[in-house]
Structure formats: C-alpha cells, structure tokens
Amino acid sequence: MADEELFKGAYLGMSDKKGNKLHNGDTVTFNWKGEWVKCVIVYHEGMFCLKWPDGYINKGSLNPSNYTKVNA
C-alpha cells in the first residue's frame, strides 16, 4: 500500500486558525502575496505538504495558524 493511501484522512495533530482539526486531504485557504489561494493537504515523500491548484507540491513546513479549513 502506498504511503499516500496509508495516511488518507490522517489527523495532522494541527488545527487551523479557527480551531478546526486538519487532516490529510483537507482543502485550506490562505493569503499568499495578496491573493487568496486554496490548497489541498497531501502526504508526499514522508511529510504532509500543500498541493497548489497548479499541481505543485510545496515541501516546506505547514503553517496552520494562517490557514482556514474550507471543508470544515
């Protein structure tokens, strides 16, 4: 079984700025350089990352205090 499937729906141990628990597969919105964007939290190469609308996977650290969960 691929790691992506193994961690499907897994709780990240983090909450968004409204206190909603974040899980793998959740969509979050946040302000990036003056624009609101929606990204999906995905498990990729051993860590939870943001997948951008264009498919790019950001392998940087998550900053949930800036996120609002869309599918709460």
RONU-332309 format. One line per field, with one value per residue (C-alpha): residue number from 1; x, y, z. Coordinates in steps of 0.05 Angstrom, whole numbers, plus 5000, padded with zeros to 4 digits. Layout:
// residues N
n <- NUM_...
xx <- X_...
yy <- Y_...
zz <- Z_...
***
This chain:
// residues 72
n <- 1_2_3_4_5_6_7_8_9_10_11_12_13_14_15_16_17_18_19_20_21_22_23_24_25_26_27_28_29_30_31_32_33_34_35_36_37_38_39_40_41_42_43_44_45_46_47_48_49_50_51_52_53_54_55_56_57_58_59_60_61_62_63_64_65_66_67_68_69_70_71_72
xx <- 5000_5027_5041_4990_4935_4961_4955_4889_4846_4900_4897_4959_4959_4947_4888_4873_4865_4792_4809_4786_4828_4868_4871_4906_4861_4831_4827_4852_4853_4903_4931_4993_5026_4960_4917_4872_4891_4863_4909_4900_4939_4973_5023_5083_5153_5147_5114_5049_5052_5008_4987_4974_4919_4971_4994_5058_5073_5106_5152_5161_5134_5060_5037_4966_4958_4949_4900_4825_4797_4747_4714_4701
yy <- 5000_5069_5119_5166_5115_5095_5167_5183_5225_5222_5277_5321_5340_5412_5459_5518_5589_5575_5513_5462_5399_5389_5322_5295_5312_5375_5438_5502_5574_5628_5694_5687_5751_5789_5736_5683_5612_5543_5485_5412_5380_5317_5266_5266_5237_5225_5291_5330_5384_5433_5416_5481_5489_5481_5413_5439_5405_5452_5411_5467_5466_5476_5539_5523_5587_5622_5570_5567_5498_5501_5433_5440
zz <- 5000_4981_5037_5005_5016_5085_5110_5074_5123_5177_5230_5227_5301_5280_5275_5230_5256_5275_5315_5262_5262_5198_5162_5101_5041_5072_5030_5063_5041_5059_5035_4992_4967_4970_4937_4969_4947_4960_4970_4990_5046_5019_5045_5000_5008_5082_5102_5099_5046_5008_4937_4899_4846_4790_4819_4851_4918_4968_5012_5063_5133_5143_5178_5201_5241_5172_5143_5143_5130_5072_5080_5155
***
